[in-house]
Amino acid sequence: MKDLLAELTSGDDQRAERPISALVELGLDSIPPLLHLTHSEDVDTRWWAVRALAASPHTRTSYLIPLLDDSSAEIRAAAALALCEHPGEEAVEALTKALSDEDSLTAGLAGNALVRVGSPAVPSLLEVLKEASANVRILALRALSEIRDHRAIPAMMNCLNNENESAVAQYWAQQGLERLGLDMVYIKP
């Protein structure tokens, strides 16, 4: 294990990638040392620890949630991507918050992870639509469009009928309605 972790934290991307499958094969035994590495001062070490955790079927969603608050945008993005592989309802609140991340990659990946969570994310996404900035609304509408939950229909219709809504937000609202089989034109009477 010590040699595998040394390779993972070598600072050389090719060397660091090699031990990941062996760490995954070690099963639960590799999780505590990888979690320990997520607290390293070195951003590269933390990133590779998150990468290895993402690859392991033994990683729990709850292990990844705190990493969405890391000081490094790279780690937050890696954590959001890892949550795409390990989605869980317990991550909805943190992922919804991450839609507002200053790093657009992290925000987009958080939206992808919410899609992977599915229907349990819908109430939080609908709440975001009520108070969020335009960029966050777009991410929420895209996620709702891909989740395809009928609870989002009124919000999507409101978006289409709102002349102040951005064209991109309206696009995702229309895509969502079409994916739900409601592919007709909505106009204000």
N, C-alpha and C positions, 0 to 999 in steps of 0.2 A: 504494500500500500504506500509506504513512504516513497519508493522510487516512482510510482505512478503520479503521486502528488507533486514530486519534484519536477517531473516532466511537464505536468499540467501548468505549473507556475514558472516555467523556465524563461518566459519572456520571448520565446520563439514560437510563432503561431503554428508552424508545421509540427514542431515537437509537442506543443500543447494539445493539439488535436488527437494525436496518436493514442494516448492512454484513456480516452473517454470510453471507448467500448469495453476496455478491461475494467474500468471503474464501475460501469453499469453492470457488468457480469458479477462483480462482488456483491451486488444487491444492497441490502440494508446497511451492511458494514461500511459502505462508502459515504453514506449520507451525513453522519456526524462530522467527519473531517471536511467535507465539502461545505457544510453549513458554517463551520469554523472559518473557512477561507473567505466566506462572504463578509466577514468583519475585518478583513485585512486593510491596512492603510493603502496598499497598492491597488489602483483601479484595475490594472490588467489582471491581477490575481483574483479580484472579486468577479471580473467579467468571466474568466474561465471557470470559476466555481459555479456561476449561474448557468453557463453553457453546459457543464457536466450535469448539473441538477436537472436541467431541461430534458436531457437525454434519458434520464433514469425513470423507469416506471414506478419506482419506490418514492419518488418525490411527491410530497403532499402540497396541495395548493397553499396551505397555511404557511409553509416554509418560504414561499415566494412573495407573499403579500408585503412584508416589511421592506423588501427590496425596491418596491415602487416609490419609496421615499428616500432612496439613496441620494447623496449629494452629486453624484455623477450621472449625467444624462445617458451615458453609455450603459450604465448598470440598470437604470430605470427602463430603458428600451429593452435590454436583455431580459429583464424580469417580466415585462409585458409580453414579450415573445414566448418566454417559458410558460407563462400562464395560458397561452394558446394551446400548449401541449398538456397542461394540467389545469383545465378550467374547473372552477368550483363556485357554487353559489356564494360561499363565504368571501369571495374576492370581488363581488359586485360593487360594494361601496368604494373600495380602494381603486378599482378600475374606472369607475364613474368619475372619481376625483381626478384620475390620471388623464381623462379626456381633456382636461384643462392644462396639462403639463406644458411648460414653456418650450419643450423640445417637441417639434411636430411629429417626429418619428415615434417617440414614446406615446404621444396622444393617439396616433393612428393605430399603433399596435395594441393599445388599450381597447380601442374600438373593436379590433379583430378578436381580442380575447373575450369581450362581452358577447360577441356573436357566438363564440364557442360555448359560452355559458348558456346561451339560449333564452328561453322564456322567463326564467327567474330574473333576468336582467331587465325585462321590459318595464316594470314600474319605475325603476331608477332612471332609465333612459327617458321615459315620459316626463318625469320630474325635471330632468335636465333641460328639456325643451322649454319649460316655463320660464327659466331664469338665466340661461347660459348666453354666452357671446355667440356671434354668428359662426365662428369656426367650430366651436364645440357643438352647436346645434347641427351643423353639417355632419359631424362625426356620429352624433346620436341618431340622426335620421338615416345615415348609411347603415348603422348597426341594426336599427329597427327594420329597415328594408330587407336586410339579409336574414334576420330572425324570422320574419313572416308570421307575426302574431297579430291576430285580429284586434287586440286591445289598442293597437297603434293607429287604427283607421281614422278615428276622429282627429288625432293630432296631425296625421298626414294630410287629411282634407283641409284642416285649418291652415296648414302651411301653404297648400296650393292656392287657397283663397286669400292669402295675405299678400297684398301688393308690396309690402315692405320687406318681404322675405327674399333672401338672395336666390339667384337663379340656380345655384348649385344645391341649395337646400330643397328648392322646389323639384329639382331633378330627382333627388333621392326619395322625396315624398311620392313622386309619381312612380318611380321604380318600385317602391314598396307596395303601392296600391296595385300595380300590375302583377307583381309577384303573388299577391293575395287574390288574384283573379278579378280585380276590380278595375280593369283597364278601359275606363271610359273617361271622357273629358268632364271635369267638374268646373262649373261656372257659378258665379254668384247670381242669384235671381234678382 
